[in-house]
């Protein structure tokens, strides 16, 4: 099954626009979030969207480096979310 490059490129560009818009909306929640957990969830959403943007950019340009960057960002985002959540719950990251 062959794919049309124009449709693929359009889908990637639409995905980039959607992920970028959602990142801006999550940034608004980080700034205006009424509670700390809201801000933590918004930061996790931003990290996930940045990973998606890097992966979509890798698809668009064909550069494999951005896949590696997206994997590293995903790991850093996961660890930072766990650390901030632990800080919010316990008041300390390391006991």
N, CA, C and O atoms as CSV, one atom per row, in Angstrom:
chain,resi,resn,atom,element,x,y,z
A,1,UNK,N,N,0.849,-1.176,0.000
A,1,UNK,CA,C,0.000,0.000,0.000
A,1,UNK,C,C,0.893,1.237,0.000
A,1,UNK,O,O,1.625,1.484,0.958
A,2,UNK,N,N,0.828,1.988,-1.049
A,2,UNK,CA,C,1.624,3.202,-1.162
A,2,UNK,C,C,0.867,4.385,-0.569
A,2,UNK,O,O,-0.354,4.490,-0.686
A,3,UNK,N,N,1.625,5.271,0.070
A,3,UNK,CA,C,0.996,6.463,0.625
A,3,UNK,C,C,1.364,7.653,-0.239
A,3,UNK,O,O,2.445,7.710,-0.825
A,4,UNK,N,N,0.459,8.586,-0.305
A,4,UNK,CA,C,0.701,9.802,-1.065
A,4,UNK,C,C,1.551,10.737,-0.212
A,4,UNK,O,O,1.153,11.070,0.904
A,5,UNK,N,N,2.719,11.171,-0.708
A,5,UNK,CA,C,3.586,12.047,0.098
A,5,UNK,C,C,2.927,13.374,0.459
A,5,UNK,O,O,3.206,13.936,1.519
A,6,UNK,N,N,2.066,13.873,-0.402
A,6,UNK,CA,C,1.414,15.150,-0.108
A,6,UNK,C,C,0.451,15.008,1.064
A,6,UNK,O,O,0.380,15.892,1.918
A,7,UNK,N,N,-0.284,13.911,1.112
A,7,UNK,CA,C,-1.219,13.685,2.226
A,7,UNK,C,C,-0.446,13.464,3.514
A,7,UNK,O,O,-0.830,13.966,4.570
A,8,UNK,N,N,0.649,12.708,3.426
A,8,UNK,CA,C,1.486,12.463,4.609
A,8,UNK,C,C,2.058,13.773,5.140
A,8,UNK,O,O,2.028,14.021,6.345
A,9,UNK,N,N,2.575,14.605,4.252
A,9,UNK,CA,C,3.144,15.885,4.668
A,9,UNK,C,C,2.080,16.786,5.276
A,9,UNK,O,O,2.340,17.473,6.263
A,10,UNK,N,N,0.882,16.789,4.693
A,10,UNK,CA,C,-0.210,17.597,5.233
A,10,UNK,C,C,-0.613,17.110,6.627
A,10,UNK,O,O,-0.860,17.913,7.527
A,11,UNK,N,N,-0.677,15.788,6.794
A,11,UNK,CA,C,-1.043,15.227,8.097
A,11,UNK,C,C,-0.008,15.583,9.166
A,11,UNK,O,O,-0.366,15.889,10.304
A,12,UNK,N,N,1.272,15.542,8.798
A,12,UNK,CA,C,2.328,15.894,9.750
A,12,UNK,C,C,2.248,17.374,10.110
A,12,UNK,O,O,2.408,17.743,11.273
A,13,UNK,N,N,2.002,18.213,9.120
A,13,UNK,CA,C,1.900,19.650,9.394
A,13,UNK,C,C,0.686,19.974,10.252
A,13,UNK,O,O,0.764,20.828,11.136
A,14,UNK,N,N,-0.429,19.307,10.004
A,14,UNK,CA,C,-1.618,19.505,10.842
A,14,UNK,C,C,-1.332,19.046,12.275
A,14,UNK,O,O,-1.735,19.698,13.238
A,15,UNK,N,N,-0.641,17.931,12.399
A,15,UNK,CA,C,-0.265,17.440,13.728
A,15,UNK,C,C,0.648,18.406,14.458
A,15,UNK,O,O,0.521,18.600,15.666
A,16,UNK,N,N,1.577,19.016,13.715
A,16,UNK,CA,C,2.467,20.009,14.331
A,16,UNK,C,C,1.680,21.224,14.821
A,16,UNK,O,O,1.946,21.740,15.907
A,17,UNK,N,N,0.728,21.675,14.037
A,17,UNK,CA,C,-0.074,22.839,14.438
A,17,UNK,C,C,-0.925,22.506,15.663
A,17,UNK,O,O,-1.021,23.306,16.593
A,18,UNK,N,N,-1.537,21.332,15.660
A,18,UNK,CA,C,-2.383,20.930,16.799
A,18,UNK,C,C,-1.542,20.783,18.063
A,18,UNK,O,O,-1.933,21.270,19.124
A,19,UNK,N,N,-0.397,20.121,17.961
A,19,UNK,CA,C,0.461,19.936,19.138
A,19,UNK,C,C,0.980,21.277,19.656
A,19,UNK,O,O,1.077,21.482,20.865
A,20,UNK,N,N,1.311,22.179,18.747
A,20,UNK,CA,C,1.785,23.497,19.166
A,20,UNK,C,C,0.672,24.282,19.857
A,20,UNK,O,O,0.914,24.922,20.881
A,21,UNK,N,N,-0.528,24.240,19.316
A,21,UNK,CA,C,-1.656,24.933,19.940
A,21,UNK,C,C,-1.968,24.378,21.321
A,21,UNK,O,O,-2.228,25.134,22.257
A,22,UNK,N,N,-1.943,23.059,21.444
A,22,UNK,CA,C,-2.204,22.451,22.750
A,22,UNK,C,C,-1.112,22.798,23.757
A,22,UNK,O,O,-1.381,22.936,24.950
A,23,UNK,N,N,0.113,22.936,23.275
A,23,UNK,CA,C,1.200,23.337,24.165
A,23,UNK,C,C,0.969,24.750,24.698
A,23,UNK,O,O,1.216,25.022,25.873
A,24,UNK,N,N,0.497,25.643,23.834
A,24,UNK,CA,C,0.195,27.001,24.285
A,24,UNK,C,C,-0.938,27.003,25.298
A,24,UNK,O,O,-0.877,27.733,26.288
A,25,UNK,N,N,-1.977,26.194,25.070
A,25,UNK,CA,C,-3.078,26.123,26.022
A,25,UNK,C,C,-2.607,25.561,27.367
A,25,UNK,O,O,-3.030,26.027,28.425
A,26,UNK,N,N,-1.740,24.569,27.317
A,26,UNK,CA,C,-1.201,24.017,28.571
A,26,UNK,C,C,-0.321,25.041,29.273
A,26,UNK,O,O,-0.283,25.084,30.502
A,27,UNK,N,N,0.385,25.863,28.511
A,27,UNK,CA,C,1.168,26.941,29.106
A,27,UNK,C,C,0.291,27.932,29.845
A,27,UNK,O,O,0.666,28.439,30.902
A,28,UNK,N,N,-0.869,28.202,29.288
A,28,UNK,CA,C,-1.821,29.074,29.981
A,28,UNK,C,C,-2.245,28.449,31.306
A,28,UNK,O,O,-2.362,29.149,32.312
A,29,UNK,N,N,-2.479,27.120,31.315
A,29,UNK,CA,C,-2.879,26.432,32.549
A,29,UNK,C,C,-1.749,26.454,33.564
A,29,UNK,O,O,-2.005,26.537,34.765
A,30,UNK,N,N,-0.507,26.382,33.110
A,30,UNK,CA,C,0.624,26.463,34.036
A,30,UNK,C,C,0.654,27.829,34.713
A,30,UNK,O,O,0.932,27.934,35.908
A,31,UNK,N,N,0.366,28.871,33.942
A,31,UNK,CA,C,0.415,30.228,34.502
A,31,UNK,C,C,-0.790,30.492,35.391
A,31,UNK,O,O,-0.636,31.023,36.491
A,32,UNK,N,N,-1.974,30.135,34.943
A,32,UNK,CA,C,-3.208,30.477,35.644
A,32,UNK,C,C,-3.775,29.347,36.491
A,32,UNK,O,O,-4.805,29.521,37.142
A,33,UNK,N,N,-3.114,28.185,36.492
A,33,UNK,CA,C,-3.667,27.031,37.202
A,33,UNK,C,C,-4.039,27.371,38.633
A,33,UNK,O,O,-3.222,27.934,39.361
A,34,UNK,N,N,-5.239,27.047,39.047
A,34,UNK,CA,C,-5.619,27.435,40.396
A,34,UNK,C,C,-4.885,26.648,41.483
A,34,UNK,O,O,-4.673,27.162,42.581
A,35,UNK,N,N,-4.497,25.408,41.185
A,35,UNK,CA,C,-3.815,24.599,42.197
A,35,UNK,C,C,-2.488,24.078,41.646
A,35,UNK,O,O,-2.247,24.092,40.439
A,36,UNK,N,N,-1.653,23.628,42.548
A,36,UNK,CA,C,-0.356,23.075,42.139
A,36,UNK,C,C,-0.513,21.796,41.311
A,36,UNK,O,O,0.196,21.648,40.315
A,37,UNK,N,N,-1.416,20.852,41.674
A,37,UNK,CA,C,-1.577,19.682,40.820
A,37,UNK,C,C,-2.020,20.024,39.394
A,37,UNK,O,O,-1.626,19.347,38.444
A,38,UNK,N,N,-2.837,21.069,39.241
A,38,UNK,CA,C,-3.202,21.490,37.888
A,38,UNK,C,C,-1.973,21.899,37.101
A,38,UNK,O,O,-1.839,21.571,35.922
A,39,UNK,N,N,-1.083,22.610,37.756
A,39,UNK,CA,C,0.141,23.054,37.084
A,39,UNK,C,C,1.065,21.879,36.758
A,39,UNK,O,O,1.724,21.876,35.719
A,40,UNK,N,N,1.111,20.891,37.638
A,40,UNK,CA,C,1.944,19.713,37.379
A,40,UNK,C,C,1.417,18.942,36.176
A,40,UNK,O,O,2.188,18.508,35.321
A,41,UNK,N,N,0.111,18.775,36.115
A,41,UNK,CA,C,-0.479,18.067,34.972
A,41,UNK,C,C,-0.242,18.859,33.689
A,41,UNK,O,O,0.033,18.272,32.643
A,42,UNK,N,N,-0.348,20.185,33.760
A,42,UNK,CA,C,-0.100,21.009,32.579
A,42,UNK,C,C,1.356,20.902,32.130
A,42,UNK,O,O,1.629,20.850,30.931
A,43,UNK,N,N,2.287,20.869,33.076
A,43,UNK,CA,C,3.700,20.700,32.707
A,43,UNK,C,C,3.951,19.340,32.064
A,43,UNK,O,O,4.730,19.233,31.117
A,44,UNK,N,N,3.294,18.308,32.572
A,44,UNK,CA,C,3.425,16.984,31.957
A,44,UNK,C,C,2.848,16.991,30.548
A,44,UNK,O,O,3.393,16.357,29.644
A,45,UNK,N,N,1.755,17.704,30.365
A,45,UNK,CA,C,1.162,17.816,29.033
A,45,UNK,C,C,2.097,18.537,28.072
A,45,UNK,O,O,2.229,18.145,26.912
A,46,UNK,N,N,2.745,19.590,28.557
A,46,UNK,CA,C,3.703,20.315,27.718
A,46,UNK,C,C,4.854,19.394,27.321
A,46,UNK,O,O,5.281,19.394,26.167
A,47,UNK,N,N,5.358,18.607,28.276
A,47,UNK,CA,C,6.456,17.684,27.964
A,47,UNK,C,C,6.027,16.661,26.918
A,47,UNK,O,O,6.783,16.350,25.997
A,48,UNK,N,N,4.820,16.147,27.063
A,48,UNK,CA,C,4.323,15.177,26.090
A,48,UNK,C,C,4.167,15.812,24.707
A,48,UNK,O,O,4.497,15.198,23.692
A,49,UNK,N,N,3.662,17.044,24.678
A,49,UNK,CA,C,3.487,17.719,23.395
A,49,UNK,C,C,4.825,18.045,22.735
A,49,UNK,O,O,4.939,17.984,21.510
A,50,UNK,N,N,5.823,18.385,23.521
A,50,UNK,CA,C,7.142,18.655,22.947
A,50,UNK,C,C,7.730,17.372,22.352
A,50,UNK,O,O,8.384,17.413,21.310
A,51,UNK,N,N,7.498,16.243,23.009
A,51,UNK,CA,C,7.948,14.960,22.458
A,51,UNK,C,C,7.236,14.698,21.127
A,51,UNK,O,O,7.856,14.255,20.160
A,52,UNK,N,N,5.939,14.974,21.089
A,52,UNK,CA,C,5.181,14.764,19.848
A,52,UNK,C,C,5.675,15.693,18.746
A,52,UNK,O,O,5.789,15.286,17.590
A,53,UNK,N,N,5.967,16.941,19.104
A,53,UNK,CA,C,6.471,17.891,18.103
A,53,UNK,C,C,7.821,17.418,17.551
A,53,UNK,O,O,8.055,17.492,16.345
A,54,UNK,N,N,8.707,16.935,18.424
A,54,UNK,CA,C,10.013,16.441,17.965
A,54,UNK,C,C,9.856,15.225,17.065
A,54,UNK,O,O,10.551,15.102,16.057
A,55,UNK,N,N,8.942,14.321,17.424
A,55,UNK,CA,C,8.731,13.131,16.592
A,55,UNK,C,C,8.115,13.503,15.244
A,55,UNK,O,O,8.505,12.960,14.211
A,56,UNK,N,N,7.152,14.428,15.254
A,56,UNK,CA,C,6.548,14.855,13.986
A,56,UNK,C,C,7.565,15.583,13.112
A,56,UNK,O,O,7.574,15.423,11.891
A,57,UNK,N,N,8.417,16.380,13.745
A,57,UNK,CA,C,9.463,17.069,12.980
A,57,UNK,C,C,10.439,16.059,12.379
A,57,UNK,O,O,10.925,16.243,11.263
A,58,UNK,N,N,10.723,14.993,13.127
A,58,UNK,CA,C,11.590,13.931,12.590
A,58,UNK,C,C,10.949,13.269,11.382
A,58,UNK,O,O,11.629,12.937,10.411
A,59,UNK,N,N,9.633,13.079,11.447
A,59,UNK,CA,C,8.934,12.505,10.294
A,59,UNK,C,C,8.970,13.441,9.096
A,59,UNK,O,O,9.124,13.002,7.957
A,60,UNK,N,N,8.826,14.727,9.362
A,60,UNK,CA,C,8.772,15.699,8.269
A,60,UNK,C,C,10.121,15.868,7.580
A,60,UNK,O,O,10.198,15.967,6.355
A,61,UNK,N,N,11.191,15.900,8.389
A,61,UNK,CA,C,12.507,16.160,7.818
A,61,UNK,C,C,13.286,14.896,7.486
A,61,UNK,O,O,14.225,14.937,6.691
A,62,UNK,N,N,12.905,13.772,8.088
A,62,UNK,CA,C,13.642,12.536,7.859
A,62,UNK,C,C,14.912,12.428,8.679
A,62,UNK,O,O,15.720,11.528,8.452
A,63,UNK,N,N,15.097,13.323,9.619
A,63,UNK,CA,C,16.284,13.311,10.481
A,63,UNK,C,C,16.048,12.377,11.674
A,63,UNK,O,O,15.129,12.595,12.464
A,64,UNK,N,N,16.861,11.363,11.796
A,64,UNK,CA,C,16.724,10.413,12.890
A,64,UNK,C,C,17.137,10.968,14.235
A,64,UNK,O,O,16.769,10.426,15.277
A,65,UNK,N,N,17.901,12.048,14.214
A,65,UNK,CA,C,18.354,12.655,15.461
A,65,UNK,C,C,17.183,13.123,16.310
A,65,UNK,O,O,17.240,13.044,17.537
A,66,UNK,N,N,16.126,13.607,15.676
A,66,UNK,CA,C,14.992,14.125,16.431
A,66,UNK,C,C,14.207,13.012,17.114
A,66,UNK,O,O,13.516,13.268,18.100
A,67,UNK,N,N,14.295,11.799,16.620
A,67,UNK,CA,C,13.683,10.664,17.313
A,67,UNK,C,C,14.422,10.413,18.626
A,67,UNK,O,O,13.805,10.170,19.663
A,68,UNK,N,N,15.749,10.477,18.565
A,68,UNK,CA,C,16.546,10.326,19.780
A,68,UNK,C,C,16.246,11.458,20.760
A,68,UNK,O,O,16.120,11.230,21.963
A,69,UNK,N,N,16.134,12.671,20.239
A,69,UNK,CA,C,15.806,13.815,21.091
A,69,UNK,C,C,14.446,13.615,21.743
A,69,UNK,O,O,14.277,13.912,22.926
A,70,UNK,N,N,13.479,13.116,20.991
A,70,UNK,CA,C,12.140,12.914,21.559
A,70,UNK,C,C,12.166,11.836,22.641
A,70,UNK,O,O,11.459,11.951,23.642
A,71,UNK,N,N,12.967,10.798,22.453
A,71,UNK,CA,C,13.068,9.758,23.481
A,71,UNK,C,C,13.701,10.302,24.764
A,71,UNK,O,O,13.239,10.003,25.865
A,72,UNK,N,N,14.745,11.090,24.619
A,72,UNK,CA,C,15.396,11.671,25.801
A,72,UNK,C,C,14.442,12.636,26.508
A,72,UNK,O,O,14.366,12.649,27.737
A,73,UNK,N,N,13.715,13.440,25.732
A,73,UNK,CA,C,12.746,14.357,26.326
A,73,UNK,C,C,11.636,13.600,27.048
A,73,UNK,O,O,11.167,14.040,28.097
A,74,UNK,N,N,11.216,12.473,26.499
A,74,UNK,CA,C,10.178,11.672,27.154
A,74,UNK,C,C,10.670,11.142,28.494
A,74,UNK,O,O,9.935,11.158,29.480
A,75,UNK,N,N,11.907,10.675,28.529
A,75,UNK,CA,C,12.469,10.165,29.788
A,75,UNK,C,C,12.599,11.290,30.810
A,75,UNK,O,O,12.231,11.120,31.973
A,76,UNK,N,N,13.119,12.434,30.380
A,76,UNK,CA,C,13.276,13.571,31.296
A,76,UNK,C,C,11.914,14.048,31.784
A,76,UNK,O,O,11.759,14.364,32.963
A,77,UNK,N,N,10.934,14.104,30.902
A,77,UNK,CA,C,9.595,14.522,31.295
A,77,UNK,C,C,8.970,13.578,32.299
A,77,UNK,O,O,8.322,14.024,33.246
A,78,UNK,N,N,9.153,12.270,32.108
A,78,UNK,CA,C,8.608,11.295,33.039
A,78,UNK,C,C,9.251,11.438,34.417
A,78,UNK,O,O,8.560,11.466,35.435
A,79,UNK,N,N,10.563,11.528,34.435
A,79,UNK,CA,C,11.274,11.626,35.718
A,79,UNK,C,C,10.925,12.927,36.430
A,79,UNK,O,O,10.734,12.936,37.646
A,80,UNK,N,N,10.840,14.023,35.685
A,80,UNK,CA,C,10.509,15.300,36.329
A,80,UNK,C,C,9.077,15.304,36.852
A,80,UNK,O,O,8.807,15.890,37.901
A,81,UNK,N,N,8.165,14.666,36.145
A,81,UNK,CA,C,6.785,14.591,36.639
A,81,UNK,C,C,6.710,13.781,37.923
A,81,UNK,O,O,5.996,14.158,38.853
A,82,UNK,N,N,7.424,12.691,37.985
A,82,UNK,CA,C,7.450,11.875,39.195
A,82,UNK,C,C,8.068,12.667,40.349
A,82,UNK,O,O,7.566,12.623,41.472
A,83,UNK,N,N,9.153,13.389,40.073
A,83,UNK,CA,C,9.814,14.157,41.135
A,83,UNK,C,C,8.915,15.269,41.659
A,83,UNK,O,O,8.815,15.459,42.871
A,84,UNK,N,N,8.270,15.995,40.779
A,84,UNK,CA,C,7.393,17.089,41.218
A,84,UNK,C,C,6.181,16.534,41.950
A,84,UNK,O,O,5.749,17.106,42.951
A,85,UNK,N,N,5.628,15.433,41.467
A,85,UNK,CA,C,4.496,14.815,42.153
A,85,UNK,C,C,4.887,14.357,43.553
A,85,UNK,O,O,4.128,14.534,44.506
A,86,UNK,N,N,6.063,13.773,43.671
A,86,UNK,CA,C,6.554,13.343,44.987
A,86,UNK,C,C,6.734,14.540,45.905
A,86,UNK,O,O,6.444,14.461,47.098
A,87,UNK,N,N,7.212,15.650,45.350
A,87,UNK,CA,C,7.396,16.857,46.154
A,87,UNK,C,C,6.052,17.413,46.608
A,87,UNK,O,O,5.925,17.872,47.744
A,88,UNK,N,N,5.060,17.378,45.744
A,88,UNK,CA,C,3.736,17.895,46.092
A,88,UNK,C,C,3.088,17.022,47.167
A,88,UNK,O,O,2.463,17.538,48.093
A,89,UNK,N,N,3.235,15.712,47.044
A,89,UNK,CA,C,2.594,14.790,47.984
A,89,UNK,C,C,3.322,14.777,49.321
A,89,UNK,O,O,2.699,14.926,50.372
A,90,UNK,N,N,4.635,14.598,49.284
A,90,UNK,CA,C,5.409,14.389,50.511
A,90,UNK,C,C,6.071,15.658,51.037
A,90,UNK,O,O,6.408,15.731,52.219
A,91,UNK,N,N,6.263,16.653,50.182
A,91,UNK,CA,C,6.971,17.855,50.595
A,91,UNK,C,C,8.473,17.726,50.467
A,91,UNK,O,O,9.205,18.665,50.783
A,92,UNK,N,N,8.949,16.567,50.006
A,92,UNK,CA,C,10.374,16.331,49.820
A,92,UNK,C,C,10.541,15.277,48.734
A,92,UNK,O,O,9.729,14.358,48.628
A,93,UNK,N,N,11.584,15.405,47.933
A,93,UNK,CA,C,11.791,14.453,46.845
A,93,UNK,C,C,12.521,13.215,47.342
A,93,UNK,O,O,12.132,12.091,47.026
A,94,UNK,N,N,13.578,13.420,48.118
A,94,UNK,CA,C,14.384,12.315,48.621
A,94,UNK,C,C,14.248,12.284,50.133
A,94,UNK,O,O,14.390,13.309,50.799
A,95,UNK,N,N,13.972,11.108,50.668
A,95,UNK,CA,C,13.825,10.981,52.128
A,95,UNK,C,C,15.141,10.592,52.752
A,95,UNK,O,O,15.225,10.435,53.970
